[in-house]
Amino acid sequence: MEISPRITDVLELLDPPKGFHPWHGGPSLMGCLRSVDPKAAAWKPAPERNSIWELVLHMAYWKYSVIRHLNPEYPKGFERSPANFPEVPAHYALKDWKADKMLLKEKQKVLVQEIKNFPSEKLDDICPTKKKWTYAQLIVGIAAHDTYHIGQIQILKKLYKELNS
């Protein structure tokens, strides 16, 4: 199946080829998490703010949501709860942090494949949701969502390092 040129650029942001540097200069989704340990991942700059860990689970959930829109046959039920901002484990165990990063990586992989498989002739169709978005808007939106949260993660990493070293 041929991928629409409209989607090729989005896929470069979601699944960058080795050596690709996005226009915004930031890291890839998994690249921004490379040096983050469980303690740093769970740290919050203030009680009402999100941690890196919470953002990772939030991004995984929204990838799942877009996957379900692109492919209604994909299994229902997100692995963590509550869905939009799942709870972070009370004890910051490395195995839990690795598992949640793996969940994000898995949803990322499935999302990229679903986008690649999505029929280009349906990109301008409206998704069957309460909102009136096209599939193309949904796909571009999830890439923008990632870019936004990757920026937040980069800032949280810097704040954590400055305040905890």
N, C-alpha and C positions, 0 to 999 in steps of 0.2 A: 504494500500500500504506500502510495506517495504521500509524503507529509506536506501540508500546505505551507507555502512560503510565509504566510501570515503567522505560523506557529513556530517556524524554525528558530527565530530570534528568542522567543520565549523559552524554548527548550535549551538554548545555550545558557540562559540564566538559571533554569531549574536543574539542568544536568550538564554543567560545563565540561567541554573536552579538556583533557590534560593540557596544562599550559595556558588555558584560556583565562584572560583577565577581564572581568566585567567592566563596563564603562564607569561604574561608580567607584571602582578601585577597591572594593571590599572583597572579603573572602567568599568562598562557596558556603553553602549551608553547613555541611559537615566539617569543612575547614575551620569555620569560626568556633567550633566546639573542641578542636583537637587538643588544646592545652588546658581545658577546664576540668578540674577535679570535682568530686561530689560536694565538698564543702563550698567551693566557689559557685558551683551550680545552684546550690540551695540558698545562697546569701541574697538578702534583699537590702537595698539602700534605705528603705523605710518599710514599716509594716504593711502599708496599703499598696506597695509597689510589687511588681512581679519579679521573680527570680529567673535566672537563665533556665533552670529546670522547668519551671512553669511555662515559660515561653516555648521550650522544646515540645512539651506535651500539647500545648495549644496549637502549635504548627502541625504536629502530627494529626491532631483531630481535624483541622481544616483541610488537610490533604485528603484524609479519609472522606470528608464531606464532599469535596470536589470529585473524588473517585466515584462515589455513589451517584452523583449527578451524571457523570460521563458514562457510567456503566451500572444501571440499576440492578444488574445481576450480581454485583460484587456483594459478598456476605454482609448482612446487617449487623450492627453492633460494634461500637468502638471498644477497644480492649481496656480502656481506663475510664474512670468516672470521677466527678461529673464530667461530661463530655468536653465542653469548651475549654475549661481550665481544670484538668484533672488534678487531684491532690498529689502532692509530692510526699514520698515516704517520710515518716517522722525521723527515722534514723538514716543518715546519709551514707548508705553502704555503696561501695564501688560497684557491686554486682547490680544493684538497682539502677544506678546512674547509667551503667553500660546497657542494661536492658531497655531503658527509656530512650537512649540514643539510638539503639538498634530499632526500636519501634518507629522512630522518626525516619531512619534510613530506609526501612522497609516500605513505609507509606510513600516516601519520596520515589523509590524505585517503581512501585506499582503505579503511582500517579504519572510518572514519565511514560511508562508503557501504555497506559490508558490514553494519554494525549497523543502518542504516536499512532495508536490504533483508531483514534476517533475519526469518523468520516468527515473530510473537509467540507463536503457539501452541506453538512449540518451546522457548521460554525455559526451561522447567522440565525439559526433557529432559537426560539426562546426556550429556556429550561423550564420544566414543569415544577415551578416553585411559587411561593407567594410573591416573590419579587419578579420583575420582568427583565431578567438578564439573558443575554445570548450566551451560548456555549463559549464563544470567543472571549466575551467579557469575563466569564468565569475563569478561563484559562489564564488570561492576562492578569486577572485579579489575584490568583494564587501566587503568581510570580512576584507581583508587587508586594503581597503580604509577606512573602519570604524576605524580600529585600528590606522591608521596613523592620522586621523583627531581627534580622541579622545585624542591622545597625544598632538596635537596642542592645543586643548581646555584646557587641563590640564595646559599647559604652559601659555596660555593667562590668565587663572584664577589667577595663581600665580603672573604674571606680573601686572595685574590689581590691585590686592590686595596690592602688594608692592608699586606701584606708586600712589595709590589713597587712602591710609589710613593714 
